Amino acid sequence: QVQLVESGGGLVQAGGSLRLSCAASGSIFSINIMAWYRQAPGKQRELVALVSSGGITNYADSVKGRFTISRDNAKNTVYLQMNSLKPEDTAVYYCKANVRSSSWLSPKDYWGQGTQVTVSS
């Protein structure tokens, strides 16, 4: 099994910054895509940013230029640096990792438990 543990959420004023971390542990042979999603109250979960094992990134238009995703492959950890935060960024943020637990198994998606980010105006 694979576990994802997120940290770094909290309450911040508009214009402030937060850095989220998500560490994967357990039966890990390799990790492909790592990503951050968010879900605001009453809304569907949406993709915020993703990073490939080779470092290729992609962002939602709403966060481009403000958020930066990165990963440390040696630590099986993905980060989300969030700058110039806005009240509309308020949501529960989830990390997702596409993990292969052995060379003969197909990769599976695993989710973290979520961390709350609240941006006050």
Buried (B, 14 or more C-beta within 10 A) or exposed (E): EBEBBBEBBEEBEEEBEBBBBBBBEEEBEBBEBBBBBBBBEEEEBEBBBBBBEEEEBBBBEEBEEBBBBBBEEEEBBBBBBBBEBBEEBBBBBBBBBBBBBEEEEEBEEBBBEBBEBBBEE
